[in-house]
Amino acid sequence: MFSESHPKRDRILAVDDIPDNLTIAQTILEYEGYEVNLVADGKTALEMIEQSPPDLVLLDVMMPDMDGYEVTYRIRQNTKLPYIPILLITASNQSNVVKGLDAGADEFIRKPVEIDELLARVRTLLRLKKSIDERDRTAHLREDFVSRFTHDLRTPLVAANRVLKLMQQGSFFELSAELDELLNGMISSNNDLLQMVNNLLEVYCHEAGCKNLELESFDIQHLVHEVVQELSPLALEKGLPLNLNSQIQDLILVGDRIELRRVLTNLVGNGIKFTDVGHIEVRLGIDETCLSSGTKTSYNPQLLIEIEDTGSGISPEEQATLFERFRKGKSGRSGNGLGLYLAKRIIAAHHGKIELSSELGRGSLFKIHLPLEQSEDVLEQSL
């Protein structure tokens, strides 16, 4: 444990096949207070880096057996290592700066090295490492917080709902009409809070880059039909027809069925929530998009899913920010501002797009475009 009077020294690994060069580097860097380890070849350097990653690597380019470019490349390919700044040093005017930077080096300096320039570059790279390490540490803390937060909230909410439903079923005592109504309100509030917790977790996963699509081939019409069937009772409670109009049959889509179901449930559910008179209609079709390039014309068929309602509509001002995170609508029935943000992220991950057209007092139309000709490999790379 280092005290404030004896802070941890930055550790630099110097790699060069010429002993005199190593001695000079050691003298300069140790005089400035750095801890320096010396290695004469690339293979040994890689072994030492794996066992105990340094804070910076000072690496000669021209070495026998394994040159500095190869060592740099192997360091960057090792995903188990933290970020380590690499400063390449060469005496040759023929050394390829682009090759070194492409291999993953951060800086490139030529011999004979000026002491002030060397120390300035070392300080700059060590500041960069500290900044990246702090960013990664914050990200890990946030990940841990989100995980604990969602788990600690989910568990009691799910348990409370089970007890409330048992009470509603009369498992403990006979219910009066007033108590049954009260329990309905409590269950509804719990479900809303549980949905918000789930959405928060999904938002974090997408933004942290740890969300992976679970790809499968499925019939998109069956999926849309399931969503419509599931939400029809909510529409019937308000006296609203919820119609499905499909112009396709047996269309197989490659994508994440659960994530796309989440999007459809959100959009159709919003249509029901914000519509008091009229109807909600879901339409499925093929959009034959024409693409022109010079003298060539090609067609890029896309799946088109439309969700239209005759509800309150959305103002132009709200439409401009509707898909942003935590941007709630002005209506008292608006949610937490995460549903549409997630919908846009999910559709984008499928290489599609989502559009909105709306007019106050006349309803809204959401359009989802999803490409039909895409491979699973392409989708896997999208996140």
C-alpha positions as CSV (number, residue, x, y, z in Angstrom):
1,M,0.0,0.0,0.0
2,F,1.5,3.3,-1.1
3,S,1.2,6.3,1.2
4,E,0.8,9.9,0.0
5,S,4.5,10.5,0.8
6,H,5.5,7.6,-1.4
7,P,3.2,7.5,-4.4
8,K,3.3,4.7,-6.9
9,R,5.8,5.3,-9.6
10,D,4.9,4.9,-13.3
11,R,6.6,1.8,-14.7
12,I,8.1,1.9,-18.1
13,L,9.3,-1.1,-20.1
14,A,12.2,-0.3,-22.5
15,V,12.8,-2.8,-25.3
16,D,15.9,-2.6,-27.5
17,D,18.5,-5.2,-28.7
18,I,21.4,-2.7,-28.2
19,P,22.5,-2.7,-24.5
20,D,23.9,0.9,-24.7
21,N,20.5,2.2,-25.8
22,L,18.8,0.5,-22.9
23,T,21.4,2.0,-20.4
24,I,20.8,5.5,-21.8
25,A,17.0,5.2,-21.6
26,Q,17.2,3.8,-18.1
27,T,19.5,6.6,-16.9
28,I,17.2,9.3,-18.3
29,L,13.9,7.9,-17.1
30,E,15.0,6.8,-13.6
31,Y,16.5,10.3,-13.1
32,E,12.9,11.6,-13.7
33,G,11.5,9.3,-11.1
34,Y,10.2,6.5,-13.3
35,E,10.6,2.8,-12.6
36,V,12.3,1.2,-15.6
37,N,12.5,-2.4,-16.7
38,L,14.8,-3.4,-19.5
39,V,14.3,-6.1,-22.2
40,A,16.5,-7.0,-25.2
41,D,14.0,-8.7,-27.5
42,G,10.3,-8.7,-28.5
43,K,9.5,-12.2,-27.3
44,T,10.7,-11.6,-23.8
45,A,8.9,-8.2,-23.8
46,L,5.6,-9.8,-24.7
47,E,6.0,-12.4,-21.9
48,M,6.8,-9.7,-19.3
49,I,3.9,-7.5,-20.5
50,E,1.4,-10.4,-20.1
51,Q,2.7,-11.2,-16.6
52,S,2.8,-7.6,-15.4
53,P,1.6,-4.9,-17.7
54,P,3.7,-1.7,-17.5
55,D,2.3,1.8,-17.7
56,L,4.2,2.5,-21.0
57,V,6.3,0.6,-23.5
58,L,9.3,2.3,-25.1
59,L,10.0,0.1,-28.1
60,D,12.8,0.0,-30.7
61,V,11.6,-0.7,-34.2
62,M,14.6,-2.5,-35.7
63,M,15.2,-5.7,-33.7
64,P,16.1,-9.2,-34.9
65,D,13.5,-12.1,-34.9
66,M,10.6,-9.8,-34.0
67,D,10.6,-6.1,-34.8
68,G,8.8,-3.3,-33.0
69,Y,5.9,-3.4,-35.5
70,E,5.1,-7.0,-34.7
71,V,5.5,-6.5,-30.9
72,T,3.1,-3.5,-31.1
73,Y,0.5,-5.5,-33.2
74,R,0.6,-8.5,-30.7
75,I,0.1,-6.2,-27.7
76,R,-2.9,-4.6,-29.3
77,Q,-4.4,-8.0,-30.3
78,N,-4.3,-9.2,-26.7
79,T,-7.7,-8.3,-25.4
80,K,-6.8,-9.3,-21.9
81,L,-4.4,-6.5,-21.5
82,P,-5.4,-3.0,-20.3
83,Y,-4.5,0.0,-22.5
84,I,-0.7,0.4,-22.6
85,P,0.7,3.4,-24.5
86,I,3.4,2.4,-27.0
87,L,6.2,4.8,-28.1
88,L,8.2,3.5,-31.1
89,I,11.8,4.6,-31.5
90,T,13.9,4.2,-34.7
91,A,17.3,5.3,-36.0
92,S,16.3,4.7,-39.7
93,N,14.8,7.3,-41.9
94,Q,13.1,4.5,-43.9
95,S,10.9,3.4,-41.0
96,N,7.3,3.5,-41.9
97,V,5.4,5.8,-39.5
98,V,2.1,4.8,-41.0
99,K,2.9,1.1,-40.5
100,G,3.7,1.7,-36.9
101,L,0.6,3.7,-36.2
102,D,-1.6,1.2,-38.0
103,A,-0.1,-1.6,-35.8
104,G,-1.3,0.3,-32.8
105,A,1.5,2.6,-31.7
106,D,0.6,5.9,-30.1
107,E,3.7,7.9,-30.8
108,F,6.8,7.7,-33.1
109,I,10.2,9.3,-32.4
110,R,13.5,9.1,-34.2
111,K,17.1,8.7,-33.0
112,P,19.2,10.4,-32.0
113,V,16.5,11.2,-29.4
114,E,16.5,14.6,-27.7
115,I,16.0,14.1,-24.0
116,D,13.4,16.9,-23.6
117,E,11.4,15.5,-26.5
118,L,11.5,12.0,-25.2
119,L,10.4,13.1,-21.7
120,A,7.6,15.3,-23.1
121,R,6.2,12.4,-25.1
122,V,6.5,10.0,-22.2
123,R,4.6,12.5,-19.9
124,T,1.9,12.9,-22.6
125,L,1.4,9.2,-23.1
126,L,1.2,8.6,-19.3
127,R,-1.4,11.3,-18.9
128,L,-3.4,9.6,-21.7
129,K,-3.1,6.3,-19.9
130,K,-4.3,7.8,-16.6
131,S,-7.3,9.4,-18.4
132,I,-8.3,6.1,-20.1
133,D,-7.8,4.1,-16.9
134,E,-10.0,6.5,-15.1
135,R,-12.7,6.3,-17.8
136,D,-12.6,2.5,-17.7
137,R,-12.8,2.5,-13.9
138,T,-15.8,4.8,-14.0
139,A,-17.4,2.5,-16.6
140,H,-16.9,-0.5,-14.4
141,L,-18.4,1.3,-11.4
142,R,-21.4,2.3,-13.4
143,E,-21.8,-1.2,-14.7
144,D,-21.7,-2.5,-11.1
145,F,-24.1,0.2,-9.9
146,V,-26.7,-0.5,-12.7
147,S,-26.5,-4.3,-12.1
148,R,-27.0,-3.9,-8.3
149,F,-29.6,-1.2,-8.8
150,T,-31.8,-3.2,-11.2
151,H,-31.4,-6.4,-9.2
152,D,-32.3,-4.7,-5.9
153,L,-35.3,-3.0,-7.4
154,R,-36.6,-6.0,-9.4
155,T,-36.6,-8.5,-6.6
156,P,-38.9,-6.7,-4.2
157,L,-41.2,-5.5,-7.1
158,V,-41.7,-9.0,-8.4
159,A,-42.2,-10.4,-4.9
160,A,-44.7,-7.6,-4.1
161,N,-46.7,-8.3,-7.3
162,R,-47.0,-12.0,-6.5
163,V,-48.4,-11.2,-3.1
164,L,-50.8,-8.6,-4.5
165,K,-52.1,-11.0,-7.1
166,L,-52.6,-13.7,-4.5
167,M,-54.6,-11.2,-2.4
168,Q,-56.6,-10.2,-5.5
169,Q,-57.4,-13.9,-6.1
170,G,-58.9,-14.1,-2.6
171,S,-56.1,-16.4,-1.3
172,F,-56.0,-14.7,2.1
173,F,-59.4,-13.1,2.6
174,E,-62.5,-12.1,0.7
175,L,-62.2,-8.9,-1.3
176,S,-64.5,-5.9,-1.4
177,A,-64.9,-4.0,-4.7
178,E,-63.1,-1.1,-3.2
179,L,-60.1,-3.2,-2.2
180,D,-60.0,-5.0,-5.5
181,E,-59.8,-1.6,-7.3
182,L,-57.0,-0.5,-4.9
183,L,-55.0,-3.7,-5.6
184,N,-55.4,-3.2,-9.3
185,G,-53.9,0.3,-8.9
186,M,-51.0,-1.0,-6.9
187,I,-50.2,-3.8,-9.4
188,S,-50.4,-1.3,-12.2
189,S,-48.0,1.0,-10.5
190,N,-45.6,-1.8,-9.7
191,N,-45.6,-2.9,-13.3
192,D,-44.8,0.6,-14.5
193,L,-41.9,0.8,-12.1
194,L,-40.6,-2.6,-13.2
195,Q,-40.8,-1.6,-16.8
196,M,-38.8,1.5,-16.1
197,V,-36.1,-0.5,-14.3
198,N,-36.0,-2.9,-17.3
199,N,-35.7,0.0,-19.7
200,L,-32.9,1.6,-17.7
201,L,-31.0,-1.7,-17.9
202,E,-31.5,-2.0,-21.6
203,V,-30.4,1.6,-22.2
204,Y,-27.2,1.0,-20.2
205,C,-26.5,-2.2,-22.1
206,H,-26.9,-0.5,-25.5
207,E,-24.8,2.5,-24.5
208,A,-22.1,0.5,-22.9
209,G,-21.8,-1.7,-26.0
210,C,-22.5,-4.9,-24.1
211,K,-25.8,-5.6,-25.8
212,N,-25.7,-8.4,-28.4
213,L,-28.4,-9.3,-30.8
214,E,-29.7,-12.9,-30.4
215,L,-30.2,-13.6,-34.1
216,E,-32.7,-16.1,-35.5
217,S,-34.9,-16.6,-38.5
218,F,-38.6,-16.1,-37.8
219,D,-41.9,-15.2,-39.5
220,I,-42.4,-11.5,-39.0
221,Q,-46.1,-11.7,-39.6
222,H,-46.5,-14.2,-36.8
223,L,-44.6,-11.8,-34.5
224,V,-46.7,-8.8,-35.3
225,H,-49.9,-10.9,-34.9
226,E,-48.8,-12.0,-31.4
227,V,-48.2,-8.4,-30.4
228,V,-51.6,-7.3,-31.7
229,Q,-53.4,-10.2,-30.0
230,E,-51.6,-9.4,-26.7
231,L,-52.5,-5.7,-26.7
232,S,-56.1,-6.1,-28.1
233,P,-57.7,-6.3,-24.6
234,L,-56.2,-2.9,-23.7
235,A,-57.7,-1.4,-26.9
236,L,-61.1,-3.1,-26.2
237,E,-61.1,-1.6,-22.7
238,K,-61.1,1.8,-24.4
239,G,-63.6,0.8,-27.1
240,L,-60.9,1.1,-29.8
241,P,-60.5,-1.3,-32.8
242,L,-56.9,-2.6,-33.1
243,N,-56.6,-3.8,-36.7
244,L,-53.8,-5.7,-38.5
245,N,-53.6,-5.3,-42.2
246,S,-50.9,-7.5,-43.8
247,Q,-49.9,-7.7,-47.4
248,I,-47.3,-10.3,-46.9
249,Q,-47.3,-14.0,-46.0
250,D,-44.5,-16.4,-44.9
251,L,-41.9,-13.7,-44.9
252,I,-38.8,-14.8,-42.9
253,L,-36.7,-12.2,-41.3
254,V,-33.3,-12.5,-39.7
255,G,-33.1,-10.6,-36.5
256,D,-33.5,-10.5,-32.7
257,R,-37.2,-11.5,-32.2
258,I,-37.4,-10.4,-28.6
259,E,-35.9,-7.0,-29.3
260,L,-38.1,-6.4,-32.3
261,R,-41.1,-7.5,-30.2
262,R,-40.1,-4.9,-27.6
263,V,-40.2,-2.2,-30.3
264,L,-43.6,-3.2,-31.7
265,T,-45.1,-3.6,-28.2
266,N,-44.0,-0.1,-27.3
267,L,-45.3,1.6,-30.4
268,V,-48.6,-0.2,-30.5
269,G,-49.0,0.3,-26.7
270,N,-48.3,4.0,-27.2
271,G,-51.0,4.2,-29.9
272,I,-53.5,2.7,-27.5
273,K,-52.4,4.9,-24.6
274,F,-52.7,8.2,-26.5
275,T,-55.9,7.4,-28.5
276,D,-59.3,8.0,-27.0
277,V,-61.5,8.0,-30.1
278,G,-61.0,6.3,-33.4
279,H,-58.7,3.3,-34.0
280,I,-55.2,1.9,-34.2
281,E,-54.0,0.1,-37.3
282,V,-50.9,-2.0,-37.9
283,R,-49.9,-2.5,-41.5
284,L,-47.3,-4.9,-42.9
285,G,-45.9,-4.6,-46.5
286,I,-42.9,-4.4,-48.7
287,D,-41.3,-1.1,-49.7
288,E,-39.6,-1.3,-53.1
289,T,-37.0,1.4,-52.7
290,C,-35.5,2.5,-55.9
291,L,-31.8,3.4,-55.9
292,S,-30.2,5.2,-58.8
293,S,-26.4,5.4,-59.4
294,G,-25.4,6.9,-62.7
295,T,-26.9,4.8,-65.4
296,K,-27.7,1.9,-63.1
297,T,-30.9,1.5,-61.2
298,S,-31.3,-1.1,-58.4
299,Y,-34.1,-2.0,-56.0
300,N,-33.6,-2.5,-52.3
301,P,-36.7,-4.2,-51.0
302,Q,-37.4,-3.5,-47.3
303,L,-40.0,-4.7,-44.9
304,L,-42.3,-1.8,-43.9
305,I,-44.2,-1.9,-40.6
306,E,-46.6,1.0,-40.0
307,I,-48.4,1.8,-36.7
308,E,-51.0,4.4,-37.1
309,D,-53.4,5.9,-34.6
310,T,-56.0,8.6,-34.4
311,G,-54.9,9.9,-31.1
312,S,-53.8,13.3,-29.7
313,G,-50.8,13.6,-32.1
314,I,-47.4,15.1,-31.4
315,S,-46.3,18.7,-32.0
316,P,-43.4,19.5,-34.3
317,E,-41.4,20.7,-31.3
318,E,-41.8,17.4,-29.5
319,Q,-41.1,15.4,-32.7
320,A,-37.7,17.0,-32.9
321,T,-36.5,15.4,-29.7
322,L,-38.9,12.4,-29.3
323,F,-36.3,9.7,-29.9
324,E,-33.8,11.2,-27.5
325,R,-33.1,9.6,-24.1
326,F,-35.4,10.8,-21.2
327,R,-37.3,13.1,-23.5
328,K,-40.8,12.9,-22.2
329,G,-43.8,14.2,-24.1
330,K,-45.9,17.0,-22.7
331,S,-48.9,14.8,-22.3
332,G,-49.7,13.6,-18.7
333,R,-49.8,10.1,-20.1
334,S,-46.2,10.2,-21.3
335,G,-43.8,7.5,-19.9
336,N,-40.2,7.9,-18.7
337,G,-38.8,8.9,-22.1
338,L,-36.9,5.7,-22.7
339,G,-39.2,3.5,-24.9
340,L,-38.8,5.4,-28.2
341,Y,-35.1,5.9,-27.5
342,L,-34.6,2.2,-27.2
343,A,-36.8,1.5,-30.2
344,K,-34.5,3.7,-32.4
345,R,-31.4,1.9,-31.0
346,I,-32.8,-1.5,-31.7
347,I,-34.0,-0.7,-35.2
348,A,-30.6,0.9,-36.0
349,A,-28.8,-2.2,-34.8
350,H,-30.9,-4.1,-37.4
351,H,-29.6,-1.7,-40.1
352,G,-33.1,-0.2,-40.3
353,K,-34.7,3.1,-39.5
354,I,-37.8,4.4,-37.8
355,E,-39.8,7.5,-38.9
356,L,-42.6,9.5,-37.5
357,S,-45.2,11.8,-39.0
358,S,-47.8,13.4,-36.8
359,E,-50.2,16.3,-36.5
360,L,-51.8,17.6,-33.3
361,G,-55.3,16.3,-32.9
362,R,-55.1,14.0,-35.9
363,G,-52.9,11.1,-34.7
364,S,-49.5,9.7,-35.4
365,L,-47.9,7.3,-37.9
366,F,-44.7,5.4,-37.1
367,K,-42.9,3.7,-40.0
368,I,-40.3,1.0,-39.4
369,H,-38.0,0.1,-42.4
370,L,-36.0,-3.2,-42.1
371,P,-33.8,-4.5,-44.8
372,L,-34.7,-7.9,-46.1
373,E,-31.4,-8.9,-47.6
374,Q,-28.8,-9.0,-44.8
375,S,-26.7,-11.7,-43.3
376,E,-26.3,-12.7,-39.7
377,D,-22.6,-11.8,-39.9
378,V,-23.5,-8.2,-40.8
379,L,-26.0,-7.9,-37.9
380,E,-23.5,-9.3,-35.5
381,Q,-21.1,-6.5,-36.3
382,S,-23.7,-3.8,-35.9
383,L,-23.5,-3.7,-32.1
